[in-house]
Amino acid sequence: MSSESDGKQESRRKLMTETPVPQLIVKLSVPTIISMLVTAFYNSADTYFVGRISTEATAAVGLVFSVMAIIQALGFFCGHGSGNYLSRMLGAGDYKRANEMASTGFAMALILGVIVALAGNINLHSIAMWLGATPTTITDTENYMRIILLGAPFMMGQFVINNQLRFQGSAMYAMVGLMCGAVINVILDPILILGLKWGVTGAAIATVSGQITSFFVLMIGSRKGENIRLHIKNVHINWFYIVEITNGGAPSLFRQGLAAVSTLLLNNFAGHYGGDAAIAGMSIVTRVMMMMLSALIGFGQGYQPVCSFNYGAGLSARVKEGYYFCVKWGCIFLFCIGTLCFIFAPEVVRWFRNDDAVVAVGKVALRCQAAVLPLIAIVIMTNMMLQSMGRGLKASITSSARNGIFFIPLILPNVFGLLGVEITQTCADVLSLLISIPFAYSELKKL
């Protein structure tokens, strides 16, 4: 049994350290790109089908996106933190710590999920008001958020398993798990929202059902092949593993957590200057941008295990080669898709909600963000490289830049009214590039 395990580990090591870097990244990224696109698609499905009901319902779903971003942030914190570390340990040949980290990261996610579900539902009305719910959206916001919060443990757990599988080089299992959940969500959305007339409650049930399905399918996938088995005996919630998870997961926590804060501020200012139509328009743009960036993030996630494994194995030339490969093709891809979105911005927004007031706000914001889209490839790939190498501080700064360090100070003065709401993310993206380039240069020079 031991020799069989050693043979599997040696096979994994050969794959990760000897396969040509572009070929390996493409092989690992295709399933993750599909996973990210599918995830973005079914995250947008609620917005699309709820958009058939009313502008107020569309706005309510957009408001709860901040809560979903926080749940996602905590899931990625545990998933990326444990995944980065276990991948480096696999590269270094320390299989004991890799096994312990996998189970510990998963256990932490479940505990945090239960806490969020309980605390969130106890303070449901206060949270809804804090998110910016108006008298016309408060009921829908609470109904949608209540069910989303109940699914928090499953949502966080599946984020952890998904990321751990990716960092082990098993992106195919991760893809299958996410796709099963997506199929369930997309099937249930029209049935529950439009067929049974359950509105936003149906949308929430469909979303959580998809997440629960992904959770169990990913659990099964984690027990296949040479993947690390999750076991309670390997759970060690001590300072050593907490620190390692924090070091590797803090950038994701800041990135996703600040995305929640920025969305909260965006919705509040949009509501102040343009009412429910402005909230709906900006919510649609947020979902569209998420879909456009999902393919790039999937591409980068194919690079992350290559980066962390080879960095742990001391093969720095492969780390550099992978970074330049991803930046080059990421910029090209985003230039092409950004051009299309810039040209067809009104049609894209109208596809979600056929309301002239919503389109008027959404098309301006979408065109502004699409104009600088290629720059984000450098920011995201730099962040992923720094995170995978264990450069916690630099990775946290780059991950916080777009939605925090620059976004929050830019939107708070809000001297341009609704136009300021529409262009803030664009300005933040340009400024984020200015700190990403020096960070990337300094680390690449060391390599």
Summary of the structure (lengths in Angstrom):
residues: 447
radius of gyration: 21.0
end to end distance: 38.0
largest distance: 67.2
contacts: 1788
relative contact order: 0.13
helix: 87%
strand: 0%
